[in-house]
Amino acid sequence: MTETILEIKNLKKSYGKNEVLKDISLSVKKGEVISIIGSSGSGKSTFLRSINLLESPSGGEILYHGDNVLEKGYDLTTYRERLGMVFQSFNLFENLNVLENAIVAQTTDRKEAESIAKANLEKVGMGEQYWKAKPKQLSGGQKQRVAIARALSVDPEAILFDEPTSALDPEMVGEVLKTMQELSGTGLTMIIVTHEMEFARDVSDRVIFMDKGVIAEQGSPEQIFENPKEERTKEFLKRFLG
């Protein structure tokens, strides 16, 4: 039986009276690739950021290997290290070169950290010719691939991707999606908020459709894209897939 890494129970998030997440529950199994789709403002990014505790949930539980990370005294540093995060805006350190950006989050000794960073940069197609470059010398697609290498370099159990292609020019979207598609075949657990419907259909084990702060529907890519049950899902896909 595949191990459950994360179990999210009745998660809520409000900003004042604005309830952005309403009672969301989700289990994530080891090695699973989950895509989260939905309109802007449906709560997708807030949900992802709440899993990683970049946003503090207003209620509910997040169980990581059975332990509730929201309980007082839980070691959040370790939890955050086990979940990599890739942002839409790259979040690279502009004053550091590519190699240093991929080293910076690691806690191993320098020599090992450098070797891990180089291996992961190679893996995402950012070989030696790029290592001394600063972020401002890179294209958006290259920056995002460095950000993915940085996330991989802490050896996370799962990586959360928050609309990783939304800040990219159309011709650069493909190279980042290709990198992610290759990663999805390595057994890494991935939770991806995305507007790229074809990618979600081709790469995911499960697709989640969020609407107005709830999971309106979830299922296999075939079920969601070819035979959605909910009217809201049908309307969204009709708009998106023309």
C-alpha positions as CSV (number, residue, x, y, z in Angstrom):
1,M,0.0,0.0,0.0
2,T,1.4,3.4,-1.0
3,E,2.3,5.5,2.0
4,T,0.4,8.7,2.7
5,I,2.8,11.7,3.1
6,L,0.3,14.5,3.8
7,E,-3.2,14.5,5.1
8,I,-5.1,17.8,5.1
9,K,-8.2,17.8,7.2
10,N,-10.9,20.5,7.2
11,L,-8.4,23.2,6.3
12,K,-9.8,26.8,6.5
13,K,-8.2,30.2,5.8
14,S,-9.9,33.6,6.2
15,Y,-8.7,37.1,5.9
16,G,-11.0,39.0,8.2
17,K,-14.5,38.1,7.0
18,N,-13.3,36.9,3.6
19,E,-13.2,33.1,3.8
20,V,-10.8,32.0,1.1
21,L,-10.5,28.3,1.9
22,K,-13.6,26.5,3.2
23,D,-13.1,23.1,4.9
24,I,-10.7,21.5,2.5
25,S,-9.6,17.9,3.0
26,L,-7.0,16.0,0.8
27,S,-4.6,13.1,1.2
28,V,-1.4,13.0,-0.8
29,K,0.4,9.7,-1.4
30,K,4.1,9.2,-1.9
31,G,5.1,9.6,-5.6
32,E,1.7,11.1,-6.6
33,V,1.6,14.0,-9.0
34,I,-1.5,16.2,-8.3
35,S,-2.5,19.2,-10.4
36,I,-4.8,21.9,-8.9
37,I,-6.8,23.8,-11.5
38,G,-9.5,26.5,-11.2
39,S,-10.3,30.1,-12.0
40,S,-8.2,32.9,-10.5
41,G,-9.4,33.7,-7.0
42,S,-10.6,30.1,-6.4
43,G,-8.1,29.7,-3.5
44,K,-5.6,27.5,-5.3
45,S,-2.4,29.4,-4.4
46,T,-3.7,30.1,-0.9
47,F,-4.2,26.4,-0.4
48,L,-0.7,25.6,-1.6
49,R,0.9,28.3,0.6
50,S,-1.2,27.0,3.5
51,I,0.2,23.5,3.1
52,N,3.7,24.9,3.3
53,L,2.7,27.3,6.1
54,L,3.6,30.4,4.2
55,E,0.1,31.3,5.1
56,S,-1.2,30.4,8.6
57,P,-4.4,28.3,8.3
58,S,-7.4,29.6,10.3
59,G,-8.5,26.1,11.1
60,G,-8.1,22.4,10.4
61,E,-5.2,20.0,10.5
62,I,-2.1,19.3,8.3
63,L,-0.8,15.8,9.1
64,Y,2.7,15.0,7.8
65,H,3.4,11.3,8.3
66,G,0.6,11.3,10.8
67,D,1.8,14.2,13.0
68,N,-0.1,17.5,13.0
69,V,2.3,20.2,12.0
70,L,0.0,22.9,13.3
71,E,0.3,21.7,16.9
72,K,2.4,23.8,19.3
73,G,5.9,22.6,19.6
74,Y,6.1,20.9,16.2
75,D,9.5,21.4,14.4
76,L,8.4,23.5,11.5
77,T,11.9,24.0,10.1
78,T,12.2,20.3,9.3
79,Y,8.8,20.1,7.9
80,R,9.5,23.1,5.5
81,E,12.8,21.5,4.4
82,R,10.9,18.3,3.5
83,L,8.6,20.3,1.2
84,G,10.3,22.2,-1.6
85,M,8.5,25.2,-3.1
86,V,8.8,26.7,-6.5
87,F,7.2,30.1,-6.9
88,Q,5.8,31.9,-10.0
89,S,8.2,34.8,-9.5
90,F,11.4,32.5,-9.1
91,N,12.5,34.1,-5.8
92,L,16.2,33.8,-6.7
93,F,18.9,35.8,-4.9
94,E,19.9,38.4,-7.5
95,N,23.4,38.9,-5.9
96,L,24.3,35.2,-6.1
97,N,25.2,33.3,-9.2
98,V,23.3,30.2,-10.4
99,L,25.4,27.7,-8.5
100,E,25.3,29.7,-5.2
101,N,21.5,30.0,-5.6
102,A,21.3,26.2,-5.8
103,I,23.6,25.8,-2.8
104,V,22.1,28.4,-0.5
105,A,19.2,26.4,1.1
106,Q,21.3,23.3,1.8
107,T,22.6,22.5,5.3
108,T,25.3,19.9,4.4
109,D,29.0,20.8,4.2
110,R,30.2,23.0,1.3
111,K,31.8,20.3,-0.8
112,E,28.8,18.0,-0.7
113,A,26.3,20.9,-1.2
114,E,28.2,22.0,-4.3
115,S,28.2,18.5,-5.7
116,I,24.4,18.1,-5.1
117,A,23.7,21.6,-6.6
118,K,25.7,20.8,-9.7
119,A,23.9,17.5,-10.2
120,N,20.5,19.1,-9.9
121,L,21.4,22.0,-12.2
122,E,22.5,19.4,-14.8
123,K,19.2,17.5,-14.3
124,V,17.2,20.6,-15.2
125,G,19.3,21.5,-18.2
126,M,21.3,24.3,-16.5
127,G,24.8,22.9,-17.0
128,E,28.3,24.3,-16.2
129,Q,28.1,27.1,-18.8
130,Y,25.4,28.8,-16.6
131,W,26.8,28.3,-13.1
132,K,28.6,31.6,-12.9
133,A,25.8,33.6,-14.4
134,K,23.7,36.0,-12.2
135,P,19.9,35.7,-12.4
136,K,19.7,39.0,-14.4
137,Q,21.6,37.3,-17.2
138,L,19.1,34.5,-17.6
139,S,15.8,34.2,-19.3
140,G,12.6,33.6,-17.3
141,G,12.6,29.9,-18.2
142,Q,16.2,29.5,-17.2
143,K,15.5,31.3,-13.8
144,Q,12.6,28.9,-13.2
145,R,14.8,25.9,-13.9
146,V,17.4,27.2,-11.4
147,A,14.6,27.6,-8.9
148,I,13.5,24.0,-9.5
149,A,17.2,22.8,-9.1
150,R,17.3,24.8,-5.8
151,A,14.2,23.1,-4.5
152,L,15.5,19.6,-5.5
153,S,18.9,20.3,-3.8
154,V,17.4,20.0,-0.3
155,D,16.3,16.5,-1.2
156,P,12.6,17.2,-0.4
157,E,10.0,14.5,-0.1
158,A,7.6,16.6,-2.1
159,I,7.7,19.8,-4.2
160,L,4.9,22.4,-4.3
161,F,4.7,24.4,-7.6
162,D,2.7,27.6,-7.4
163,E,1.8,28.5,-11.1
164,P,5.5,28.0,-12.1
165,T,4.9,29.1,-15.7
166,S,2.6,32.1,-15.2
167,A,5.3,34.7,-15.3
168,L,7.0,33.3,-18.4
169,D,6.8,34.3,-22.1
170,P,4.9,31.6,-24.1
171,E,8.1,30.2,-25.7
172,M,9.7,29.6,-22.3
173,V,6.7,27.8,-20.8
174,G,7.5,24.6,-22.8
175,E,11.0,24.3,-21.4
176,V,9.9,24.5,-17.8
177,L,6.9,22.1,-18.4
178,K,9.3,19.7,-20.0
179,T,11.6,19.8,-17.0
180,M,8.6,19.2,-14.7
181,Q,7.4,16.4,-16.9
182,E,10.8,14.7,-16.6
183,L,10.7,15.1,-12.8
184,S,7.2,13.6,-12.6
185,G,8.7,10.4,-13.9
186,T,11.3,10.1,-11.1
187,G,8.8,9.2,-8.3
188,L,9.0,12.7,-6.7
189,T,5.7,13.7,-5.1
190,M,4.5,16.9,-6.8
191,I,1.5,19.3,-6.1
192,I,1.2,21.8,-8.9
193,V,-1.1,24.8,-9.2
194,T,-1.3,25.4,-12.9
195,H,-3.2,27.0,-15.8
196,E,-1.6,24.6,-18.3
197,M,-4.5,22.2,-18.9
198,E,-2.7,19.9,-21.4
199,F,0.2,19.5,-18.9
200,A,-2.2,18.7,-16.1
201,R,-3.9,16.2,-18.3
202,D,-0.7,14.5,-19.4
203,V,1.4,14.5,-16.2
204,S,-1.0,14.1,-13.3
205,D,-2.1,11.1,-11.4
206,R,-5.0,13.2,-10.0
207,V,-6.5,16.5,-11.0
208,I,-8.3,18.7,-8.4
209,F,-10.7,21.4,-9.5
210,M,-11.1,24.2,-7.0
211,D,-13.9,26.7,-7.1
212,K,-14.8,29.4,-4.5
213,G,-12.5,28.0,-1.8
214,V,-13.6,24.4,-2.0
215,I,-12.5,21.3,-3.9
216,A,-15.5,21.1,-6.3
217,E,-14.3,17.9,-8.0
218,Q,-11.3,15.6,-8.1
219,G,-10.4,12.5,-10.1
220,S,-8.1,11.1,-12.7
221,P,-7.2,13.3,-15.7
222,E,-9.4,11.3,-17.9
223,Q,-12.4,11.7,-15.6
224,I,-11.9,15.4,-15.0
225,F,-11.1,16.4,-18.6
226,E,-13.3,14.0,-20.5
227,N,-16.2,13.3,-18.2
228,P,-16.6,15.9,-15.5
229,K,-19.5,15.4,-13.2
230,E,-20.0,18.9,-11.7
231,E,-21.6,21.7,-13.7
232,R,-18.9,24.1,-12.4
233,T,-16.1,21.9,-13.7
234,K,-17.8,21.6,-17.1
235,E,-18.2,25.4,-17.4
236,F,-14.6,26.1,-16.3
237,L,-13.2,23.6,-18.8
238,K,-15.4,24.8,-21.6
239,R,-14.0,28.3,-21.1
240,F,-10.5,27.0,-20.8
241,L,-10.4,24.4,-23.5
242,G,-12.6,26.5,-25.9
